[in-house]
Every structure is written in C-alpha cells, then in structure tokens.
Amino acid sequence: MADLKPILLVEDSPKDVELTLAALERCQLANTVIVARDGAEALDYLHARGKFTDRKTSEPAVVLLDLKLPKVDGLEVLEQIKKHELLRHTPVVMLTSSREERDLVRSYQLGVNAFVVKPVGFEQFFEAIQDLGMFWAVLNEPPPHSALGSEQAA
Amino acid sequence: MTQPALLSEPDNHSSSLDLLTCDREPIHVPGNIQPYGALLVLEPGTLRILQAANGTDAILRSDGQLVGAVLADVLPASVFAAVEQVEAATQTPGVSHLGTVRFAHDGGWRSYHAIAHRAGGRIILELEETVADEPGSFEDLYPHVRDFLDSLQAVSSVQELANLAAREVRRITGLDRALVYRFDEDWNGTVIAEDRSEALPSYLDLRFPASDIPAQARELYRLNRLRLIADADYTPVPIEPTLDPATNAPVDLSLSVLRSVSPVHLEYMRNMGTYASMSISLLREGQLWGLISCHNAAPRRVPYHVRTACDFIGQILSLQLAAKDHASLAEQRHARRTIGARLLGHMAAEDHFLDGLIKHGDDLLALTNAAGAAVVFGGTSSLIGDTPASTDVDRIVAWLADRRRDDDVFATDNLAVVMPGSELLKDHASGLLAIAISQVHDSYVIWFRPEVIRTVSWGGDPRKRAELEPDGLRLHPRKSFEVWKETVSLRSSPWLEAEVEAAAELRTAIVDIVLRRAEEMAALSERLVSINKELEAFSYSVSHDLRAPFRHIVGYSQLLKNNEGTALTERGQRYVDTIIESAISAGTLVDNLLSYSQMGRATLVPVPLDMDTVTAEVIRKLDMEVGARTIDWRIGKLAPARGDPVMMRLVFQNLLANSIKFTRDRDPAVIEVGCEPGDGENVYFVRDNGVGFDEAYVSKLFGVFQRLHRVEEFEGTGIGLANVRRIVERHGGRVWAEGQVDGGATISFALPSGAE
C-alpha cells in the first residue's frame, strides 16, 4: 500500500481534527492522514518546504481543507493550489462550518472540487467524510497526463 | 391688414392697398406736411435748401425758388439771425426749439416757432405758425403744471392718477375730449380714463384692437412722443422735390411736427366726428405703454408750448404709474413672501415635506390666489380646494410632462387654447399655474383657477376690418364706434406677476428641500451600508464559530456512545442521547437564525410568477412526506404575482408545512389555498382545520422563535412564519393571521397587484 497517496487534512481545531480522524478511521481507509494546522503549514507540505522539506510522503490524494484557518485561510490555500501548475490537479474538498453562500460561490470560482458544510449531527458528518474520503482517496485517479502523476511514477 | 387706427395713421395709398402690405406701410415718409408752416431740408455746412414744403407762401418765396437757395438768402435778416445756430443746435439728438420768429406780412407780423432736428444726414428746419394769443413760453403754462403736480400728491390709485391727467390735459388744451389709453400685453388698448365736454361721446372703458395701432405706428409713437392733426379737412402740402437729390431717399418725418397723415386716417377722424386730434405717448422704461389721446369736434390747433406742457404731464403720469405699479407689486410680493415663509415652515415640520403643503391647503391656495391646487409627487396626486377630478389632473400632468420644455414655471389663464381637450375642465381649470419640482419624476405643484366670463366692450366691431368696393378690396375706416360687446369665455382671471413669482420661489424652496433630503438619504444609506456590513460580519462569524461547539458536543457524545456505550447504564445512555439531541437542536436554531438573517439580506430577483404552479410544486413535494394521512387539498385559482421564485416558494412551503403539521390529529385534514382580489393588491390565504391558535397571542405569531405550542406537541423552532413575514414584506406586501383554539387557522398575505 506504499503507493497509496496520503490525505492532507488542514484543520486548526484539534477537536475537529480528532472527530474527522475518527470518521475517516471508521471508513477504514488505508491512506495516511497528514494534518496541517493552518494554511501556511498546508502550503509548506504541498510545496515540500519548511518542516516538510524532506517529507517521505508523496503529494496528497485529496486535500480536506477547512475554510477558516489561522495565518493563511482556506480560500487562499485553495487559490494557491489551483494557481500552481503542478498542484492544480490535486482534488480539494472544502470543509466548513459556514453556511454562507458567498464562501461557496467563492470556492467554486477558485476551482474547488467539492464543498461540504459540516453538519451538526455526527452521523451525517461521518457519512459525508466517508463519501468524500472514499471517492477522492480511492476512486479518483488524477488525470494521466498530469505532471503530478508522472512525478509520482518516477 | 388693418383698419385705420383710432389714433394712428396707416399709409395713404388706399387705392391699391392690399391687406398684406398694410402693416408695413412707411408712415414716417408721407412726402407731405400739414399746411401750418414750412419745412426745409438743409444741407449741413452750407445750409443750402435741398427740399422744401411751403404752406406759407405769404412769407416765403414759392417752392421752386426756395430749393437750391441758401438759408440766409430766403429768410429776412432778423429771422436768419434767430436760426443761424441751427447747425450747432441740432448736434444733439432730438428736436430743438430755436425760438419764435416773426415775419412782416400785410403790414403786420406773423409769428412762427422755429423747430429743427436732424434726420438722414440732413437738417430739417420747420416753421410752425403760432396760434393767436398762444402762451409765449412754457413758463406761461407753469401754473397749470404746478397745479397738476400739487394734485398728484393727493391721489393714490392708478385710476385717480389717470383721471387727473385726462382732466389736466383737457384743461390746458381746451380740447373736447382727453382719453388715457392703456395697452395690454397683446397691444389691444383700453380707455382707462376720460375727461370730455358734451361735444363728443364717451369712449371710457372701450377696448380697441391691436390692429388699430399697427406696429410701425407704435414704433413711431415711441420715437416721437407728440402728434397733432389740426384739421381733418386740411390740404397736404407736398415736399418738393420728393426725393433727396443726393441720396434719392424720401424725407424721414418721424420727428417732424408738421408731418402729414394718411387721408384714410383723416376719413377715420371724420367718421368719428372729430376734426382735430393730439396724442401724447406714455413711455415706461423706453417702452410704449399707453397714450393720452385728445380730440376736438371742430378743427383746432394746439399751440407748441401747450403741447410741451401736455408732454410733461404725460411723462409725470408715466413715472407715477410706474412707481405705483412697482409699489403695488412690492406690496403683493411682500404678502406672498409671508405666505411662502409660512409654507416653508409647514414643510420643515413634516416628515415628508410635501405634507406641509397638503395639510395647509389654505396657505397653498393663498400663495397664488388660486381656487384649487394639486400636489403631484411620485405618481400620487393630492387635491386641495376646487380642482378637476383626479383623472383629469392626471391628464393635465401627463400633458405638462409631454411638453418637454425646460420652463420650470408654467402659467396660462386660457388652458383651453394650449391643452387640447381641456375645454371641459373650464369650471375648475381655465387658469393653470404649475411648477416642476423634480427633474426625474413628473412631479408638480399645480394651481387652478375657474373660468371667469367677462364682457369686453370694443369701440366698434373689431372683426369688421375690410369693406368690399366695386373696384376691389379696400380698407375703410370703421364708420361705427358704437359699443360692440364681446363675451370672453374659457379664461380665468390672469395670474399676476407677483403670483407667478411666488410660485417660482416656492419651487426653488422645494427643490432645495428635495436636494437636502437626497443628501440626508445618501448619508443615511451610507450608514446603513456600514451597519449592514457589521451585521454580515457578525452573522458570518456566528455561522462559523457558534456551530462548531455544537458539532463538537454531538461528535464527542456520539463517539462516547459508540465506543464506550456498553460501559454506560441505560440511564447514562439516555443522558448521552439527550445531550446529542439538545446540541443538534441548538445547532438547528443557529442554522435557522442564519437563514432568517440571510433572507433579509439576499438580493430579490423578482420575476412574473404563476402562483398556481408554485403551490402545486410545493404541495407535490410536501405530499410525499405526509405518508399515510388523508389530506383534503382544496386549491383555488391564484392570481399571478411578481416575486422572487425561491423566496415565494419558501412562503408556501412554510405555510403549507405548518398546516400539515397542525392538522396532524384531524381526519380528514382540510387545507385550503385561495386568492381574493383586494384594493391594489391580491390576497392569498392558506386555511386549515387544524389546532388553530389563541387570537390573544396573534401578535407573537410572526416573531422570530415565537412558538404558540409546546415543543413536545409540535416540533419546530418558530422561524417559519417569521420568514414568511420577512419575505412578504420585502415584496411590498403584508401578512396576517386569524384563528381560534381548535378552530383552525388562516394565514393570509397580500402582494401588490398590477406589478406582474
């Protein structure tokens, strides 16, 4: 399973991290979950810089991105990913408490792949994570011609 | 095209006169003089006689010998000495009286006034024969003039002033009748004062048409204030040669005292039974406003100095009348300003300034002395006093707006002639004064005056202008000056200058207020925008931060239950379930609150809506969730509306879901949807036979999170009807409820009709 790409979870709230991990765990996904606690850290991981300069893990299969983050917020991280030539094919799922329409609109404008409002009920949350995780981490292969894919093959 | 005038002299080419050229006849170059003296046209510098007309063969050589001679050779030395300075004396514009000169004749003396002026580069020297026993100078008449000036102090009205002038002029001249004649804005003239002997009939109050004194005559009267015809039977003396030998031009006699008049005018005078006439122009600020017109039954010459005294009286009269006009205008202005200031105060006191005008209709009407008024703003008209019906006012407003003129103030005392089809409004709106108070909307303040039928007495029938003779059309003077009465209809009393000014000032004030209000509104809306932004930021952070803890409570409780559930007692399990349930319910409350706030902020996208389709869709969706219950749906025909489709769907969704919920215990449940037309609106309602509510709490029904039932009876957060109200009100409608405990409920909402 070494070729399984990790899931990058970007989330500042430790409680949400724990709950999300619990949900992912229940999905019994084999992917490693890497947690970044703010937008800057997420970008460091994606660009393999800072404390991730020598990371062993590869580019994520999917980024689960909280919208409201310290330092660099979720929309900005999204924008940087989708602007970057190598990263732009990485699927990004926006996870948010916000029910604000403008966040949704903005996210889609920036090219988000899915937008999920975290439900208050845990069961629904679990279902959402499960669906997302399964879909993006297992089924959704990156396009064959993508730079990311060829780099990984190398 | 004119009848020879009462007072003026159109040209004398009557045999070939045609109606079109008449107005242009050059009455200032008649080529003749009256026979009471001589007229010499002199070349400046040489004082050589170029042209001459001589009615005084007794003292001067005959014409042929005059022309070509120099002045010194034809005048006796004593006379020449008196007129030698003619060149210097005529350097200034106007007519100079050089003095009285005497010629020896038949063993006695004949006296002449030597009068000179310049015209067409020539010096015109006239010798006017004196009248026996005439005053030797203006000073001799001074006592008369002083009496007149003294009497002036005692009179206050324009009428008294005119009476006094007529009386004085007749006293000085000894003529049979003196009239003061005043022009109106159309140059018709009315006799406003008269003094007369029994020899001539009264013309007082008669009106004469403008064509009686055509434009070129009025211009002549403006230049030369005094005219005299001594004998309607005189034989004119021709000027010879007719044309100036150097310039080929006829002599311009505009300023001449001996100028001959048209034979047609003489015929006119004879028809009037007057053989002598004199008129004095009354000028105000250089413009002709009237005449003092004198007549005598028998031929009579008014001496030069007497005429000068009359001219002086005429000028005093003009000045006094101008002063009186100014004073009365100032007085009226002051009165209007006082009312205008009061209206401003009224406007300042009202939330909507125009209410200040509407609530104080008396002042609004008094401002312009009108019988009725309409305040038209933003598509609604408020009528005050005696006005046309509101549909007619709308028509007038449309007409005013259609004119697309830049005039901010419009006034007419004869609406029927300017606005087609407005004759029927004459009883309320023969007179109309309107001010435009907005550049954007068709907004006006309009004042109305009713028709005032007046009778005007004309001096003869002014419509009878031309008479046909066997040799073709020929103008004849009116033969009858019998009073001819005309009824003037479709006119109101005229708007006075001060009244129109007052309206214009009110307009300025209103426009200022409108601008100031607009600025205030702009400031207010700026503040609203910033408050809204704050509110948005607040709800945004609520949306993120308030939901998270609830989610965590639920999440951890669920984990506890799932992972450690077996370790819990049954009671402990129930506690965990309640924690989960409560946190979910708190989360739902937050979600509902947010959606309610979004409802207020979201942009409305109104489109024409088929309300039948909207309800049908909502019912189909709800019906699926109802399950096994029997619901008797009674759906009536709904009027179309204009609204935001998403929001309007939410309205029915909330109302119908409520009905389904509150009829839970009914079998069958009856839910009725219907629509009734109202006044300018359509009323939609949803009625059910459910549990109803206590009318005592109806005021709470539409409040946020207000519930009239215990949560264990009926679920819900109490946001539904609050959303309904917010949506309906944002569509310009209103919402209300009727019901009774166990008697069902009817929720109604009204939306403006006609917008779809």
Contacts between the chains, C-beta under 8 A, distances in Angstrom:
chain1	res1	chain2	res2	distance
A	13	B	548	6.6
A	13	B	552	8.0
A	15	B	548	7.9
A	15	B	552	4.6
A	15	B	555	7.4
A	15	B	556	7.5
A	16	B	548	7.2
A	16	B	551	7.7
A	16	B	552	7.4
A	19	B	551	7.7
A	19	B	552	7.0
A	19	B	555	4.1
A	19	B	556	7.4
A	19	B	559	7.5
A	22	B	555	7.7
A	22	B	559	5.9
A	67	B	544	7.7
A	68	B	544	5.2
A	96	B	544	7.5
A	97	B	543	6.7
A	97	B	544	4.7
A	97	B	545	7.5
A	97	B	547	4.6
A	97	B	548	5.3
A	97	B	551	7.1
A	98	B	540	7.2
A	98	B	543	5.1
A	98	B	544	5.3
A	99	B	543	5.5
A	99	B	547	8.0
A	99	B	591	6.5
A	99	B	594	5.7
A	99	B	595	7.6
A	100	B	540	5.7
A	100	B	543	5.7
A	101	B	598	7.2
A	101	B	602	7.9
A	118	B	547	7.6
A	118	B	551	5.9
A	119	B	551	7.6
A	120	B	547	6.4
A	120	B	550	5.1
A	120	B	551	5.1
A	120	B	554	5.7
A	120	B	583	6.9
A	120	B	584	5.4
A	120	B	587	3.1
A	120	B	588	7.2
A	120	B	591	7.7
A	121	B	554	5.8
A	121	B	580	7.9
A	121	B	584	5.4
A	121	B	587	7.8
A	122	B	551	7.8
A	122	B	554	5.0
A	122	B	555	4.5
A	122	B	557	7.6
A	122	B	558	3.7
A	122	B	559	7.4
A	122	B	580	7.7
A	123	B	558	6.9
A	125	B	551	7.2
A	125	B	555	6.7
